[in-house]
Amino acid sequence: MRRSTVLIVEGDADVRRRYRVAFRFAGFEVRESRDGLSALQELEHPPLPDCIVLDLMLPVMSGHEVKQELAASADRRHIPVVILTGSQEPVGHLDPACVLRTPVSGDNVVAAVERCLERRASR
């Protein structure tokens, strides 16, 4: 059975490393991007991830812009996105699978992704 793949899009290298370790420990394949533009470029290389963990505050291209690009793409809009944000602003307009307010532990991010993937599988 193929392991689920997650794409972590996080500008902070230390946070990205913590999440990578947590996901690998949980048995996920992990791909990473440090900014919004590199995330979209990473999505050009198959296979597509099963879930995306997306920080909204990113350099080069914001998480808002990345999510809008994903929503506009017929072959990528189905990928569940877990939004990470330190802001209290509403993000429902981005139609996220889940929203986590940072700071958040790697284990909590993994749990959110697992819930998203279980929901998608039960549809």
N, C-alpha and C positions, 0 to 999 in steps of 0.2 A: 504494500500500500504506500502511495506517495505521501510524503510529509507535507503538511500545509506550509505555504510560503507567506511571509509577511514582509512588506516593505516599510521600513522605518524612515520617516522623513522628519529629521530633527536637526536644528542648527547647532546645538550644543554638543560637542564631541563626547564629553563625559556622560551626559544623559543618554546619548545614542549608544554608547558602550554599555551602560547599565541595562538598557532595554535589550540590546543584542544578547548579552549574557543570559538574561532572564528567558528570552524566547528560545535560545538554543538549549538551555537547561530543560525547557518544557517540550522540546522535541521539534521545534519549528526550523525550517530553512529560513535564513534571514538575508535580506538585501537591504542596503542602506543608501540614503541620500542626505546630503548636508544642507541642501537648499531646494526651493521649489522647481527651478529650472532643471537641475540635475535629476530630480524625481521624475519629471516628465520624460527626460531622455532615457532614464532607466526603464521606464515603461515601454520603450520602443523595442526592448530585448525580451523575447519570449523565454519562458512562459510568464504570463501575467501573474502577479501575486494573488493569493486568496483573500488578503485583507491588507489595508494600508493604515498605518499609524501616522497621522499627519498633524504636526505642530502648526498652529496658525501664524506664529511669529517667526518667519524664516527670512534669511537674506536672499537677495536677487529677485525672487518671486514669492509672494506671500502664500500661505496655506489657503487663503480665500481664493486666490487666483488658480491655484492647483485644483481645488475642488470644483471650481467652475469649468475648468478645462476637462476634468474627468466627466462631469455631468453632460458635457457637450459631445462626448465621444461614445458612439453606439457600442463599441466593443469594450469600453472601460467603465461605463456608468453603473454596471452591475456589481463592481467590486465594493464591498463594504468598507467604509472609512471611519476609523475611530479618531475623532478630533481631540487634540490636546490644546488646552488654552489656559493661560493664567488670568485671563480677563473674565469679567462677569457679564460681558455683552452677550445678548442672545445669538445663537448660531443655528437656530432651527431652519432658517432660509437656506442653509447649506445642505440640508437633508442628510445629516450624519447618521451612521448606524449607532453611534454612541458618542457622548461627550464626556471627557474627563477633565476636571479642573486641576491644573498643576499647582504645586509639585505633586507627583503621583509616583508610587513605587513601580518597579518593573513587574512585580507580581500582579499588581492591580491592572496594569496595561495588558498583560498576558491574559488575565481572567476576562477582561472586556473583549478582547479579540476572540477568545474561545466561545463566549456567549454569542457574538456576532456570527461566527461560523456555524454554531449549532442552530441558530435561528434560520440561517440561509439554507442549511441542509434539511430542515423540517418543512420547508415550503413545498 
